[in-house]
Amino acid sequence: MIDGNSDVTKKKAEKKMTAKEREELLIENFVGLQHAMTNMSIKFGALSDNISKLLSVFEEAAKGFVSGGRVDDKDMLRKIDSLLEQNKTIAKGLVLMEGKLRGRSDASQDEGRMQMTGNVGMPYSRARPLPSI
């Protein structure tokens, strides 16, 4: 019953809105709603313009495709083959450079290990390098 009494005291403590306050709140909400609707209509107008522009781009592309403005397939394949060959050449060069750099670092590590252990004539085992392409 204590809870029931506290609810009654809360209701009495709460201030009821007068008719004028309700009217002002409704007017404020209505103005806010009109502002939101205006912004939304502006955004929809911009969206409509952008869709129209996109549609015109697709129409132009379709006209170009129909009129035979395609790139020759043989020419495109030749260019792709050229790029593949260039890629292979670059990959081989990188593998050679890596091998030379690894050879230098392995030689310097070998000397350091031999000096630290004192075993100049003893070879050590190391991981095998990855196969080259």
Chimera marker file (.cmm) of the C-alpha trace (Angstrom):
<marker_set name="trace">
<marker id="1" x="0.000" y="0.000" z="0.000" r="1" g="1" b="0" radius="0.5"/>
<marker id="2" x="2.970" y="2.233" z="0.404" r="1" g="1" b="0" radius="0.5"/>
<marker id="3" x="3.517" y="2.098" z="-3.353" r="1" g="1" b="0" radius="0.5"/>
<marker id="4" x="-0.055" y="3.196" z="-3.977" r="1" g="1" b="0" radius="0.5"/>
<marker id="5" x="0.352" y="6.233" z="-1.739" r="1" g="1" b="0" radius="0.5"/>
<marker id="6" x="3.581" y="7.244" z="-3.428" r="1" g="1" b="0" radius="0.5"/>
<marker id="7" x="1.839" y="7.116" z="-6.843" r="1" g="1" b="0" radius="0.5"/>
<marker id="8" x="-0.848" y="9.473" z="-5.598" r="1" g="1" b="0" radius="0.5"/>
<marker id="9" x="1.726" y="11.910" z="-4.252" r="1" g="1" b="0" radius="0.5"/>
<marker id="10" x="3.641" y="11.793" z="-7.548" r="1" g="1" b="0" radius="0.5"/>
<marker id="11" x="0.488" y="12.615" z="-9.517" r="1" g="1" b="0" radius="0.5"/>
<marker id="12" x="-0.244" y="15.549" z="-7.251" r="1" g="1" b="0" radius="0.5"/>
<marker id="13" x="3.357" y="16.717" z="-7.493" r="1" g="1" b="0" radius="0.5"/>
<marker id="14" x="3.264" y="16.600" z="-11.293" r="1" g="1" b="0" radius="0.5"/>
<marker id="15" x="2.084" y="19.804" z="-12.891" r="1" g="1" b="0" radius="0.5"/>
<marker id="16" x="-0.742" y="19.451" z="-15.371" r="1" g="1" b="0" radius="0.5"/>
<marker id="17" x="-0.442" y="21.325" z="-18.655" r="1" g="1" b="0" radius="0.5"/>
<marker id="18" x="-2.767" y="24.165" z="-19.191" r="1" g="1" b="0" radius="0.5"/>
<marker id="19" x="-4.682" y="24.507" z="-22.447" r="1" g="1" b="0" radius="0.5"/>
<marker id="20" x="-2.427" y="27.368" z="-23.561" r="1" g="1" b="0" radius="0.5"/>
<marker id="21" x="0.757" y="25.319" z="-22.903" r="1" g="1" b="0" radius="0.5"/>
<marker id="22" x="-0.671" y="22.403" z="-24.875" r="1" g="1" b="0" radius="0.5"/>
<marker id="23" x="-1.563" y="24.724" z="-27.725" r="1" g="1" b="0" radius="0.5"/>
<marker id="24" x="1.940" y="26.241" z="-27.771" r="1" g="1" b="0" radius="0.5"/>
<marker id="25" x="3.511" y="22.767" z="-27.715" r="1" g="1" b="0" radius="0.5"/>
<marker id="26" x="1.310" y="21.630" z="-30.604" r="1" g="1" b="0" radius="0.5"/>
<marker id="27" x="2.188" y="24.735" z="-32.627" r="1" g="1" b="0" radius="0.5"/>
<marker id="28" x="5.903" y="24.188" z="-31.946" r="1" g="1" b="0" radius="0.5"/>
<marker id="29" x="5.663" y="20.539" z="-33.021" r="1" g="1" b="0" radius="0.5"/>
<marker id="30" x="3.704" y="21.495" z="-36.142" r="1" g="1" b="0" radius="0.5"/>
<marker id="31" x="6.318" y="24.079" z="-37.153" r="1" g="1" b="0" radius="0.5"/>
<marker id="32" x="9.074" y="21.485" z="-36.600" r="1" g="1" b="0" radius="0.5"/>
<marker id="33" x="7.163" y="18.998" z="-38.734" r="1" g="1" b="0" radius="0.5"/>
<marker id="34" x="6.780" y="21.547" z="-41.534" r="1" g="1" b="0" radius="0.5"/>
<marker id="35" x="10.510" y="22.281" z="-41.380" r="1" g="1" b="0" radius="0.5"/>
<marker id="36" x="11.324" y="18.558" z="-41.650" r="1" g="1" b="0" radius="0.5"/>
<marker id="37" x="8.896" y="18.133" z="-44.547" r="1" g="1" b="0" radius="0.5"/>
<marker id="38" x="10.463" y="21.093" z="-46.387" r="1" g="1" b="0" radius="0.5"/>
<marker id="39" x="13.959" y="19.638" z="-45.962" r="1" g="1" b="0" radius="0.5"/>
<marker id="40" x="12.782" y="16.247" z="-47.128" r="1" g="1" b="0" radius="0.5"/>
<marker id="41" x="11.133" y="17.688" z="-50.247" r="1" g="1" b="0" radius="0.5"/>
<marker id="42" x="14.367" y="19.534" z="-51.101" r="1" g="1" b="0" radius="0.5"/>
<marker id="43" x="16.364" y="16.309" z="-50.674" r="1" g="1" b="0" radius="0.5"/>
<marker id="44" x="13.890" y="14.387" z="-52.839" r="1" g="1" b="0" radius="0.5"/>
<marker id="45" x="14.217" y="17.050" z="-55.544" r="1" g="1" b="0" radius="0.5"/>
<marker id="46" x="18.017" y="16.707" z="-55.501" r="1" g="1" b="0" radius="0.5"/>
<marker id="47" x="17.679" y="12.910" z="-55.576" r="1" g="1" b="0" radius="0.5"/>
<marker id="48" x="15.355" y="13.132" z="-58.568" r="1" g="1" b="0" radius="0.5"/>
<marker id="49" x="17.845" y="15.354" z="-60.416" r="1" g="1" b="0" radius="0.5"/>
<marker id="50" x="20.693" y="12.927" z="-59.708" r="1" g="1" b="0" radius="0.5"/>
<marker id="51" x="18.652" y="9.963" z="-60.898" r="1" g="1" b="0" radius="0.5"/>
<marker id="52" x="17.821" y="11.848" z="-64.109" r="1" g="1" b="0" radius="0.5"/>
<marker id="53" x="21.525" y="12.533" z="-64.708" r="1" g="1" b="0" radius="0.5"/>
<marker id="54" x="22.402" y="8.883" z="-64.061" r="1" g="1" b="0" radius="0.5"/>
<marker id="55" x="19.679" y="7.760" z="-66.446" r="1" g="1" b="0" radius="0.5"/>
<marker id="56" x="21.032" y="10.049" z="-69.171" r="1" g="1" b="0" radius="0.5"/>
<marker id="57" x="24.531" y="8.577" z="-68.675" r="1" g="1" b="0" radius="0.5"/>
<marker id="58" x="23.119" y="5.062" z="-69.108" r="1" g="1" b="0" radius="0.5"/>
<marker id="59" x="21.208" y="6.158" z="-72.195" r="1" g="1" b="0" radius="0.5"/>
<marker id="60" x="24.352" y="7.605" z="-73.771" r="1" g="1" b="0" radius="0.5"/>
<marker id="61" x="26.298" y="4.435" z="-72.955" r="1" g="1" b="0" radius="0.5"/>
<marker id="62" x="23.567" y="2.294" z="-74.508" r="1" g="1" b="0" radius="0.5"/>
<marker id="63" x="23.558" y="4.446" z="-77.657" r="1" g="1" b="0" radius="0.5"/>
<marker id="64" x="27.332" y="4.131" z="-77.919" r="1" g="1" b="0" radius="0.5"/>
<marker id="65" x="27.127" y="0.373" z="-77.482" r="1" g="1" b="0" radius="0.5"/>
<marker id="66" x="24.437" y="0.012" z="-80.131" r="1" g="1" b="0" radius="0.5"/>
<marker id="67" x="26.263" y="2.234" z="-82.617" r="1" g="1" b="0" radius="0.5"/>
<marker id="68" x="29.307" y="-0.054" z="-82.465" r="1" g="1" b="0" radius="0.5"/>
<marker id="69" x="31.586" y="2.065" z="-80.308" r="1" g="1" b="0" radius="0.5"/>
<marker id="70" x="33.108" y="-1.036" z="-78.706" r="1" g="1" b="0" radius="0.5"/>
<marker id="71" x="36.787" y="-1.569" z="-78.224" r="1" g="1" b="0" radius="0.5"/>
<marker id="72" x="38.228" y="-4.284" z="-80.455" r="1" g="1" b="0" radius="0.5"/>
<marker id="73" x="38.516" y="-7.507" z="-78.454" r="1" g="1" b="0" radius="0.5"/>
<marker id="74" x="41.800" y="-8.525" z="-80.113" r="1" g="1" b="0" radius="0.5"/>
<marker id="75" x="43.387" y="-5.210" z="-79.218" r="1" g="1" b="0" radius="0.5"/>
<marker id="76" x="42.205" y="-5.554" z="-75.611" r="1" g="1" b="0" radius="0.5"/>
<marker id="77" x="43.588" y="-9.112" z="-75.365" r="1" g="1" b="0" radius="0.5"/>
<marker id="78" x="46.926" y="-7.957" z="-76.787" r="1" g="1" b="0" radius="0.5"/>
<marker id="79" x="47.149" y="-5.238" z="-74.144" r="1" g="1" b="0" radius="0.5"/>
<marker id="80" x="46.309" y="-7.688" z="-71.365" r="1" g="1" b="0" radius="0.5"/>
<marker id="81" x="48.987" y="-10.105" z="-72.628" r="1" g="1" b="0" radius="0.5"/>
<marker id="82" x="51.488" y="-7.260" z="-72.647" r="1" g="1" b="0" radius="0.5"/>
<marker id="83" x="50.603" y="-6.443" z="-69.036" r="1" g="1" b="0" radius="0.5"/>
<marker id="84" x="51.030" y="-10.084" z="-68.052" r="1" g="1" b="0" radius="0.5"/>
<marker id="85" x="54.483" y="-10.203" z="-69.632" r="1" g="1" b="0" radius="0.5"/>
<marker id="86" x="55.471" y="-7.004" z="-67.832" r="1" g="1" b="0" radius="0.5"/>
<marker id="87" x="54.247" y="-8.508" z="-64.567" r="1" g="1" b="0" radius="0.5"/>
<marker id="88" x="56.349" y="-11.624" z="-65.125" r="1" g="1" b="0" radius="0.5"/>
<marker id="89" x="59.442" y="-9.535" z="-65.869" r="1" g="1" b="0" radius="0.5"/>
<marker id="90" x="58.941" y="-7.447" z="-62.729" r="1" g="1" b="0" radius="0.5"/>
<marker id="91" x="58.377" y="-10.578" z="-60.607" r="1" g="1" b="0" radius="0.5"/>
<marker id="92" x="61.572" y="-12.188" z="-61.911" r="1" g="1" b="0" radius="0.5"/>
<marker id="93" x="63.526" y="-9.013" z="-61.161" r="1" g="1" b="0" radius="0.5"/>
<marker id="94" x="62.169" y="-8.885" z="-57.625" r="1" g="1" b="0" radius="0.5"/>
<marker id="95" x="63.082" y="-12.534" z="-57.053" r="1" g="1" b="0" radius="0.5"/>
<marker id="96" x="66.634" y="-11.904" z="-58.291" r="1" g="1" b="0" radius="0.5"/>
<marker id="97" x="66.983" y="-8.826" z="-56.074" r="1" g="1" b="0" radius="0.5"/>
<marker id="98" x="65.667" y="-10.761" z="-53.074" r="1" g="1" b="0" radius="0.5"/>
<marker id="99" x="68.138" y="-13.554" z="-53.767" r="1" g="1" b="0" radius="0.5"/>
<marker id="100" x="71.079" y="-11.152" z="-53.886" r="1" g="1" b="0" radius="0.5"/>
<marker id="101" x="69.985" y="-9.385" z="-50.713" r="1" g="1" b="0" radius="0.5"/>
<marker id="102" x="69.399" y="-12.673" z="-48.936" r="1" g="1" b="0" radius="0.5"/>
<marker id="103" x="72.845" y="-13.887" z="-50.099" r="1" g="1" b="0" radius="0.5"/>
<marker id="104" x="74.470" y="-10.826" z="-48.545" r="1" g="1" b="0" radius="0.5"/>
<marker id="105" x="72.583" y="-11.143" z="-45.280" r="1" g="1" b="0" radius="0.5"/>
<marker id="106" x="73.261" y="-14.907" z="-45.120" r="1" g="1" b="0" radius="0.5"/>
<marker id="107" x="76.992" y="-14.352" z="-45.687" r="1" g="1" b="0" radius="0.5"/>
<marker id="108" x="77.162" y="-11.728" z="-42.947" r="1" g="1" b="0" radius="0.5"/>
<marker id="109" x="75.163" y="-13.980" z="-40.585" r="1" g="1" b="0" radius="0.5"/>
<marker id="110" x="77.507" y="-16.904" z="-41.369" r="1" g="1" b="0" radius="0.5"/>
<marker id="111" x="80.552" y="-14.816" z="-40.453" r="1" g="1" b="0" radius="0.5"/>
<marker id="112" x="78.889" y="-13.643" z="-37.247" r="1" g="1" b="0" radius="0.5"/>
<marker id="113" x="77.932" y="-17.171" z="-36.196" r="1" g="1" b="0" radius="0.5"/>
<marker id="114" x="81.399" y="-18.506" z="-36.942" r="1" g="1" b="0" radius="0.5"/>
<marker id="115" x="83.007" y="-15.768" z="-34.884" r="1" g="1" b="0" radius="0.5"/>
<marker id="116" x="80.613" y="-16.330" z="-31.974" r="1" g="1" b="0" radius="0.5"/>
<marker id="117" x="80.986" y="-20.115" z="-31.879" r="1" g="1" b="0" radius="0.5"/>
<marker id="118" x="84.633" y="-20.305" z="-32.930" r="1" g="1" b="0" radius="0.5"/>
<marker id="119" x="83.771" y="-23.124" z="-35.373" r="1" g="1" b="0" radius="0.5"/>
<marker id="120" x="85.117" y="-21.662" z="-38.598" r="1" g="1" b="0" radius="0.5"/>
<marker id="121" x="85.059" y="-24.908" z="-40.580" r="1" g="1" b="0" radius="0.5"/>
<marker id="122" x="81.678" y="-26.192" z="-39.364" r="1" g="1" b="0" radius="0.5"/>
<marker id="123" x="78.764" y="-25.463" z="-41.657" r="1" g="1" b="0" radius="0.5"/>
<marker id="124" x="75.395" y="-24.868" z="-40.044" r="1" g="1" b="0" radius="0.5"/>
<marker id="125" x="71.987" y="-25.850" z="-41.335" r="1" g="1" b="0" radius="0.5"/>
<marker id="126" x="69.450" y="-23.209" z="-42.298" r="1" g="1" b="0" radius="0.5"/>
<marker id="127" x="66.013" y="-23.221" z="-43.871" r="1" g="1" b="0" radius="0.5"/>
<marker id="128" x="65.892" y="-23.619" z="-47.622" r="1" g="1" b="0" radius="0.5"/>
<marker id="129" x="64.748" y="-20.549" z="-49.596" r="1" g="1" b="0" radius="0.5"/>
<marker id="130" x="61.412" y="-20.526" z="-51.371" r="1" g="1" b="0" radius="0.5"/>
<marker id="131" x="61.459" y="-21.685" z="-54.996" r="1" g="1" b="0" radius="0.5"/>
<marker id="132" x="61.785" y="-18.925" z="-57.553" r="1" g="1" b="0" radius="0.5"/>
<marker id="133" x="59.120" y="-18.247" z="-60.146" r="1" g="1" b="0" radius="0.5"/>
<link id1="1" id2="2" r="1" g="1" b="0" radius="0.2"/>
<link id1="2" id2="3" r="1" g="1" b="0" radius="0.2"/>
<link id1="3" id2="4" r="1" g="1" b="0" radius="0.2"/>
<link id1="4" id2="5" r="1" g="1" b="0" radius="0.2"/>
<link id1="5" id2="6" r="1" g="1" b="0" radius="0.2"/>
<link id1="6" id2="7" r="1" g="1" b="0" radius="0.2"/>
<link id1="7" id2="8" r="1" g="1" b="0" radius="0.2"/>
<link id1="8" id2="9" r="1" g="1" b="0" radius="0.2"/>
<link id1="9" id2="10" r="1" g="1" b="0" radius="0.2"/>
<link id1="10" id2="11" r="1" g="1" b="0" radius="0.2"/>
<link id1="11" id2="12" r="1" g="1" b="0" radius="0.2"/>
<link id1="12" id2="13" r="1" g="1" b="0" radius="0.2"/>
<link id1="13" id2="14" r="1" g="1" b="0" radius="0.2"/>
<link id1="14" id2="15" r="1" g="1" b="0" radius="0.2"/>
<link id1="15" id2="16" r="1" g="1" b="0" radius="0.2"/>
<link id1="16" id2="17" r="1" g="1" b="0" radius="0.2"/>
<link id1="17" id2="18" r="1" g="1" b="0" radius="0.2"/>
<link id1="18" id2="19" r="1" g="1" b="0" radius="0.2"/>
<link id1="19" id2="20" r="1" g="1" b="0" radius="0.2"/>
<link id1="20" id2="21" r="1" g="1" b="0" radius="0.2"/>
<link id1="21" id2="22" r="1" g="1" b="0" radius="0.2"/>
<link id1="22" id2="23" r="1" g="1" b="0" radius="0.2"/>
<link id1="23" id2="24" r="1" g="1" b="0" radius="0.2"/>
<link id1="24" id2="25" r="1" g="1" b="0" radius="0.2"/>
<link id1="25" id2="26" r="1" g="1" b="0" radius="0.2"/>
<link id1="26" id2="27" r="1" g="1" b="0" radius="0.2"/>
<link id1="27" id2="28" r="1" g="1" b="0" radius="0.2"/>
<link id1="28" id2="29" r="1" g="1" b="0" radius="0.2"/>
<link id1="29" id2="30" r="1" g="1" b="0" radius="0.2"/>
<link id1="30" id2="31" r="1" g="1" b="0" radius="0.2"/>
<link id1="31" id2="32" r="1" g="1" b="0" radius="0.2"/>
<link id1="32" id2="33" r="1" g="1" b="0" radius="0.2"/>
<link id1="33" id2="34" r="1" g="1" b="0" radius="0.2"/>
<link id1="34" id2="35" r="1" g="1" b="0" radius="0.2"/>
<link id1="35" id2="36" r="1" g="1" b="0" radius="0.2"/>
<link id1="36" id2="37" r="1" g="1" b="0" radius="0.2"/>
<link id1="37" id2="38" r="1" g="1" b="0" radius="0.2"/>
<link id1="38" id2="39" r="1" g="1" b="0" radius="0.2"/>
<link id1="39" id2="40" r="1" g="1" b="0" radius="0.2"/>
<link id1="40" id2="41" r="1" g="1" b="0" radius="0.2"/>
<link id1="41" id2="42" r="1" g="1" b="0" radius="0.2"/>
<link id1="42" id2="43" r="1" g="1" b="0" radius="0.2"/>
<link id1="43" id2="44" r="1" g="1" b="0" radius="0.2"/>
<link id1="44" id2="45" r="1" g="1" b="0" radius="0.2"/>
<link id1="45" id2="46" r="1" g="1" b="0" radius="0.2"/>
<link id1="46" id2="47" r="1" g="1" b="0" radius="0.2"/>
<link id1="47" id2="48" r="1" g="1" b="0" radius="0.2"/>
<link id1="48" id2="49" r="1" g="1" b="0" radius="0.2"/>
<link id1="49" id2="50" r="1" g="1" b="0" radius="0.2"/>
<link id1="50" id2="51" r="1" g="1" b="0" radius="0.2"/>
<link id1="51" id2="52" r="1" g="1" b="0" radius="0.2"/>
<link id1="52" id2="53" r="1" g="1" b="0" radius="0.2"/>
<link id1="53" id2="54" r="1" g="1" b="0" radius="0.2"/>
<link id1="54" id2="55" r="1" g="1" b="0" radius="0.2"/>
<link id1="55" id2="56" r="1" g="1" b="0" radius="0.2"/>
<link id1="56" id2="57" r="1" g="1" b="0" radius="0.2"/>
<link id1="57" id2="58" r="1" g="1" b="0" radius="0.2"/>
<link id1="58" id2="59" r="1" g="1" b="0" radius="0.2"/>
<link id1="59" id2="60" r="1" g="1" b="0" radius="0.2"/>
<link id1="60" id2="61" r="1" g="1" b="0" radius="0.2"/>
<link id1="61" id2="62" r="1" g="1" b="0" radius="0.2"/>
<link id1="62" id2="63" r="1" g="1" b="0" radius="0.2"/>
<link id1="63" id2="64" r="1" g="1" b="0" radius="0.2"/>
<link id1="64" id2="65" r="1" g="1" b="0" radius="0.2"/>
<link id1="65" id2="66" r="1" g="1" b="0" radius="0.2"/>
<link id1="66" id2="67" r="1" g="1" b="0" radius="0.2"/>
<link id1="67" id2="68" r="1" g="1" b="0" radius="0.2"/>
<link id1="68" id2="69" r="1" g="1" b="0" radius="0.2"/>
<link id1="69" id2="70" r="1" g="1" b="0" radius="0.2"/>
<link id1="70" id2="71" r="1" g="1" b="0" radius="0.2"/>
<link id1="71" id2="72" r="1" g="1" b="0" radius="0.2"/>
<link id1="72" id2="73" r="1" g="1" b="0" radius="0.2"/>
<link id1="73" id2="74" r="1" g="1" b="0" radius="0.2"/>
<link id1="74" id2="75" r="1" g="1" b="0" radius="0.2"/>
<link id1="75" id2="76" r="1" g="1" b="0" radius="0.2"/>
<link id1="76" id2="77" r="1" g="1" b="0" radius="0.2"/>
<link id1="77" id2="78" r="1" g="1" b="0" radius="0.2"/>
<link id1="78" id2="79" r="1" g="1" b="0" radius="0.2"/>
<link id1="79" id2="80" r="1" g="1" b="0" radius="0.2"/>
<link id1="80" id2="81" r="1" g="1" b="0" radius="0.2"/>
<link id1="81" id2="82" r="1" g="1" b="0" radius="0.2"/>
<link id1="82" id2="83" r="1" g="1" b="0" radius="0.2"/>
<link id1="83" id2="84" r="1" g="1" b="0" radius="0.2"/>
<link id1="84" id2="85" r="1" g="1" b="0" radius="0.2"/>
<link id1="85" id2="86" r="1" g="1" b="0" radius="0.2"/>
<link id1="86" id2="87" r="1" g="1" b="0" radius="0.2"/>
<link id1="87" id2="88" r="1" g="1" b="0" radius="0.2"/>
<link id1="88" id2="89" r="1" g="1" b="0" radius="0.2"/>
<link id1="89" id2="90" r="1" g="1" b="0" radius="0.2"/>
<link id1="90" id2="91" r="1" g="1" b="0" radius="0.2"/>
<link id1="91" id2="92" r="1" g="1" b="0" radius="0.2"/>
<link id1="92" id2="93" r="1" g="1" b="0" radius="0.2"/>
<link id1="93" id2="94" r="1" g="1" b="0" radius="0.2"/>
<link id1="94" id2="95" r="1" g="1" b="0" radius="0.2"/>
<link id1="95" id2="96" r="1" g="1" b="0" radius="0.2"/>
<link id1="96" id2="97" r="1" g="1" b="0" radius="0.2"/>
<link id1="97" id2="98" r="1" g="1" b="0" radius="0.2"/>
<link id1="98" id2="99" r="1" g="1" b="0" radius="0.2"/>
<link id1="99" id2="100" r="1" g="1" b="0" radius="0.2"/>
<link id1="100" id2="101" r="1" g="1" b="0" radius="0.2"/>
<link id1="101" id2="102" r="1" g="1" b="0" radius="0.2"/>
<link id1="102" id2="103" r="1" g="1" b="0" radius="0.2"/>
<link id1="103" id2="104" r="1" g="1" b="0" radius="0.2"/>
<link id1="104" id2="105" r="1" g="1" b="0" radius="0.2"/>
<link id1="105" id2="106" r="1" g="1" b="0" radius="0.2"/>
<link id1="106" id2="107" r="1" g="1" b="0" radius="0.2"/>
<link id1="107" id2="108" r="1" g="1" b="0" radius="0.2"/>
<link id1="108" id2="109" r="1" g="1" b="0" radius="0.2"/>
<link id1="109" id2="110" r="1" g="1" b="0" radius="0.2"/>
<link id1="110" id2="111" r="1" g="1" b="0" radius="0.2"/>
<link id1="111" id2="112" r="1" g="1" b="0" radius="0.2"/>
<link id1="112" id2="113" r="1" g="1" b="0" radius="0.2"/>
<link id1="113" id2="114" r="1" g="1" b="0" radius="0.2"/>
<link id1="114" id2="115" r="1" g="1" b="0" radius="0.2"/>
<link id1="115" id2="116" r="1" g="1" b="0" radius="0.2"/>
<link id1="116" id2="117" r="1" g="1" b="0" radius="0.2"/>
<link id1="117" id2="118" r="1" g="1" b="0" radius="0.2"/>
<link id1="118" id2="119" r="1" g="1" b="0" radius="0.2"/>
<link id1="119" id2="120" r="1" g="1" b="0" radius="0.2"/>
<link id1="120" id2="121" r="1" g="1" b="0" radius="0.2"/>
<link id1="121" id2="122" r="1" g="1" b="0" radius="0.2"/>
<link id1="122" id2="123" r="1" g="1" b="0" radius="0.2"/>
<link id1="123" id2="124" r="1" g="1" b="0" radius="0.2"/>
<link id1="124" id2="125" r="1" g="1" b="0" radius="0.2"/>
<link id1="125" id2="126" r="1" g="1" b="0" radius="0.2"/>
<link id1="126" id2="127" r="1" g="1" b="0" radius="0.2"/>
<link id1="127" id2="128" r="1" g="1" b="0" radius="0.2"/>
<link id1="128" id2="129" r="1" g="1" b="0" radius="0.2"/>
<link id1="129" id2="130" r="1" g="1" b="0" radius="0.2"/>
<link id1="130" id2="131" r="1" g="1" b="0" radius="0.2"/>
<link id1="131" id2="132" r="1" g="1" b="0" radius="0.2"/>
<link id1="132" id2="133" r="1" g="1" b="0" radius="0.2"/>
</marker_set>
